[in-house]
Amino acid sequence: MNETLPGALAREIANLSAKIERYKHASRAAGDTGADERGMQISISIMQAELDAAIAAAGNPDPIAQISALQSLREYSLDD
């Protein structure tokens, strides 16, 4: 089955959104543990910035912007 560019981008946006939520949950569960907590918050911030850019690209009719966002999101592992 061939997936459309908007469909693939939507799937990857959903995957990264879920990953961010898992990281936020893990961060809350761990509490304030110093450097580990700061590292987790930095990771969440970077992923959120990538997610925001992908959402913007999804609303952009430029396929190059959509492909670029898709490639960026595909670099994230689904393994936590």
CNS distance restraints for C-alpha pairs under 8 A (distance, minus, plus):
assign (resid   3 and name CA) (resid   7 and name CA) 6.27 0.50 0.50
assign (resid   3 and name CA) (resid   8 and name CA) 6.24 0.50 0.50
assign (resid   4 and name CA) (resid   8 and name CA) 6.11 0.50 0.50
assign (resid   5 and name CA) (resid   9 and name CA) 6.08 0.50 0.50
assign (resid   5 and name CA) (resid  66 and name CA) 7.40 0.50 0.50
assign (resid   5 and name CA) (resid  67 and name CA) 7.39 0.50 0.50
assign (resid   6 and name CA) (resid  10 and name CA) 6.05 0.50 0.50
assign (resid   6 and name CA) (resid  58 and name CA) 6.71 0.50 0.50
assign (resid   6 and name CA) (resid  66 and name CA) 7.65 0.50 0.50
assign (resid   7 and name CA) (resid  11 and name CA) 6.22 0.50 0.50
assign (resid   8 and name CA) (resid  12 and name CA) 6.26 0.50 0.50
assign (resid   8 and name CA) (resid  70 and name CA) 7.37 0.50 0.50
assign (resid   9 and name CA) (resid  13 and name CA) 6.05 0.50 0.50
assign (resid   9 and name CA) (resid  54 and name CA) 7.66 0.50 0.50
assign (resid   9 and name CA) (resid  58 and name CA) 6.95 0.50 0.50
assign (resid   9 and name CA) (resid  66 and name CA) 7.21 0.50 0.50
assign (resid   9 and name CA) (resid  69 and name CA) 7.57 0.50 0.50
assign (resid   9 and name CA) (resid  70 and name CA) 5.39 0.50 0.50
assign (resid  10 and name CA) (resid  14 and name CA) 6.21 0.50 0.50
assign (resid  10 and name CA) (resid  58 and name CA) 7.61 0.50 0.50
assign (resid  11 and name CA) (resid  15 and name CA) 6.23 0.50 0.50
assign (resid  12 and name CA) (resid  16 and name CA) 6.15 0.50 0.50
assign (resid  12 and name CA) (resid  70 and name CA) 7.01 0.50 0.50
assign (resid  12 and name CA) (resid  73 and name CA) 6.08 0.50 0.50
assign (resid  12 and name CA) (resid  74 and name CA) 6.83 0.50 0.50
assign (resid  13 and name CA) (resid  17 and name CA) 6.02 0.50 0.50
assign (resid  13 and name CA) (resid  51 and name CA) 6.48 0.50 0.50
assign (resid  13 and name CA) (resid  54 and name CA) 6.96 0.50 0.50
assign (resid  13 and name CA) (resid  55 and name CA) 7.25 0.50 0.50
assign (resid  13 and name CA) (resid  73 and name CA) 7.25 0.50 0.50
assign (resid  14 and name CA) (resid  18 and name CA) 6.17 0.50 0.50
assign (resid  15 and name CA) (resid  19 and name CA) 6.28 0.50 0.50
assign (resid  15 and name CA) (resid  78 and name CA) 7.40 0.50 0.50
assign (resid  16 and name CA) (resid  20 and name CA) 6.11 0.50 0.50
assign (resid  16 and name CA) (resid  47 and name CA) 7.44 0.50 0.50
assign (resid  16 and name CA) (resid  51 and name CA) 6.93 0.50 0.50
assign (resid  16 and name CA) (resid  73 and name CA) 7.13 0.50 0.50
assign (resid  16 and name CA) (resid  76 and name CA) 7.56 0.50 0.50
assign (resid  17 and name CA) (resid  21 and name CA) 6.32 0.50 0.50
assign (resid  17 and name CA) (resid  51 and name CA) 7.26 0.50 0.50
assign (resid  18 and name CA) (resid  22 and name CA) 6.27 0.50 0.50
assign (resid  19 and name CA) (resid  23 and name CA) 6.22 0.50 0.50
assign (resid  19 and name CA) (resid  78 and name CA) 7.19 0.50 0.50
assign (resid  19 and name CA) (resid  80 and name CA) 7.76 0.50 0.50
assign (resid  20 and name CA) (resid  24 and name CA) 6.12 0.50 0.50
assign (resid  20 and name CA) (resid  44 and name CA) 6.11 0.50 0.50
assign (resid  20 and name CA) (resid  47 and name CA) 6.90 0.50 0.50
assign (resid  20 and name CA) (resid  48 and name CA) 7.29 0.50 0.50
assign (resid  21 and name CA) (resid  25 and name CA) 6.10 0.50 0.50
assign (resid  22 and name CA) (resid  26 and name CA) 6.11 0.50 0.50
assign (resid  23 and name CA) (resid  27 and name CA) 5.98 0.50 0.50
assign (resid  23 and name CA) (resid  40 and name CA) 7.28 0.50 0.50
assign (resid  23 and name CA) (resid  44 and name CA) 6.85 0.50 0.50
assign (resid  24 and name CA) (resid  28 and name CA) 6.19 0.50 0.50
assign (resid  24 and name CA) (resid  44 and name CA) 7.32 0.50 0.50
assign (resid  25 and name CA) (resid  29 and name CA) 6.11 0.50 0.50
assign (resid  26 and name CA) (resid  30 and name CA) 6.05 0.50 0.50
assign (resid  27 and name CA) (resid  31 and name CA) 6.27 0.50 0.50
assign (resid  27 and name CA) (resid  37 and name CA) 6.63 0.50 0.50
assign (resid  27 and name CA) (resid  40 and name CA) 6.65 0.50 0.50
assign (resid  27 and name CA) (resid  41 and name CA) 7.75 0.50 0.50
assign (resid  30 and name CA) (resid  37 and name CA) 7.84 0.50 0.50
assign (resid  31 and name CA) (resid  37 and name CA) 7.45 0.50 0.50
assign (resid  32 and name CA) (resid  37 and name CA) 5.84 0.50 0.50
assign (resid  33 and name CA) (resid  37 and name CA) 5.44 0.50 0.50
assign (resid  34 and name CA) (resid  38 and name CA) 6.48 0.50 0.50
assign (resid  35 and name CA) (resid  39 and name CA) 6.10 0.50 0.50
assign (resid  36 and name CA) (resid  40 and name CA) 6.20 0.50 0.50
assign (resid  37 and name CA) (resid  41 and name CA) 6.19 0.50 0.50
assign (resid  38 and name CA) (resid  42 and name CA) 6.15 0.50 0.50
assign (resid  39 and name CA) (resid  43 and name CA) 6.21 0.50 0.50
assign (resid  40 and name CA) (resid  44 and name CA) 6.19 0.50 0.50
assign (resid  41 and name CA) (resid  45 and name CA) 6.12 0.50 0.50
assign (resid  42 and name CA) (resid  46 and name CA) 6.20 0.50 0.50
assign (resid  43 and name CA) (resid  47 and name CA) 6.17 0.50 0.50
assign (resid  44 and name CA) (resid  48 and name CA) 5.99 0.50 0.50
assign (resid  45 and name CA) (resid  49 and name CA) 6.19 0.50 0.50
assign (resid  46 and name CA) (resid  50 and name CA) 6.35 0.50 0.50
assign (resid  47 and name CA) (resid  51 and name CA) 6.06 0.50 0.50
assign (resid  48 and name CA) (resid  52 and name CA) 6.04 0.50 0.50
assign (resid  49 and name CA) (resid  53 and name CA) 6.22 0.50 0.50
assign (resid  50 and name CA) (resid  54 and name CA) 6.18 0.50 0.50
assign (resid  50 and name CA) (resid  69 and name CA) 7.88 0.50 0.50
assign (resid  50 and name CA) (resid  72 and name CA) 7.46 0.50 0.50
assign (resid  50 and name CA) (resid  73 and name CA) 7.27 0.50 0.50
assign (resid  51 and name CA) (resid  55 and name CA) 6.16 0.50 0.50
assign (resid  51 and name CA) (resid  73 and name CA) 7.71 0.50 0.50
assign (resid  52 and name CA) (resid  56 and name CA) 6.24 0.50 0.50
assign (resid  53 and name CA) (resid  57 and name CA) 6.14 0.50 0.50
assign (resid  53 and name CA) (resid  69 and name CA) 7.01 0.50 0.50
assign (resid  54 and name CA) (resid  58 and name CA) 6.06 0.50 0.50
assign (resid  54 and name CA) (resid  66 and name CA) 7.28 0.50 0.50
assign (resid  54 and name CA) (resid  69 and name CA) 4.98 0.50 0.50
assign (resid  54 and name CA) (resid  70 and name CA) 7.17 0.50 0.50
assign (resid  54 and name CA) (resid  73 and name CA) 7.72 0.50 0.50
assign (resid  55 and name CA) (resid  59 and name CA) 6.62 0.50 0.50
assign (resid  56 and name CA) (resid  60 and name CA) 6.45 0.50 0.50
assign (resid  57 and name CA) (resid  61 and name CA) 7.88 0.50 0.50
assign (resid  57 and name CA) (resid  62 and name CA) 7.75 0.50 0.50
assign (resid  57 and name CA) (resid  65 and name CA) 5.54 0.50 0.50
assign (resid  57 and name CA) (resid  66 and name CA) 5.12 0.50 0.50
assign (resid  57 and name CA) (resid  69 and name CA) 6.54 0.50 0.50
assign (resid  58 and name CA) (resid  66 and name CA) 5.93 0.50 0.50
assign (resid  60 and name CA) (resid  65 and name CA) 7.25 0.50 0.50
assign (resid  60 and name CA) (resid  66 and name CA) 7.35 0.50 0.50
assign (resid  62 and name CA) (resid  66 and name CA) 6.61 0.50 0.50
assign (resid  63 and name CA) (resid  67 and name CA) 6.01 0.50 0.50
assign (resid  64 and name CA) (resid  68 and name CA) 6.07 0.50 0.50
assign (resid  65 and name CA) (resid  69 and name CA) 6.19 0.50 0.50
assign (resid  66 and name CA) (resid  70 and name CA) 6.06 0.50 0.50
assign (resid  67 and name CA) (resid  71 and name CA) 6.14 0.50 0.50
assign (resid  68 and name CA) (resid  72 and name CA) 6.28 0.50 0.50
assign (resid  69 and name CA) (resid  73 and name CA) 6.23 0.50 0.50
assign (resid  70 and name CA) (resid  74 and name CA) 6.15 0.50 0.50
assign (resid  71 and name CA) (resid  75 and name CA) 6.60 0.50 0.50
assign (resid  72 and name CA) (resid  76 and name CA) 7.65 0.50 0.50
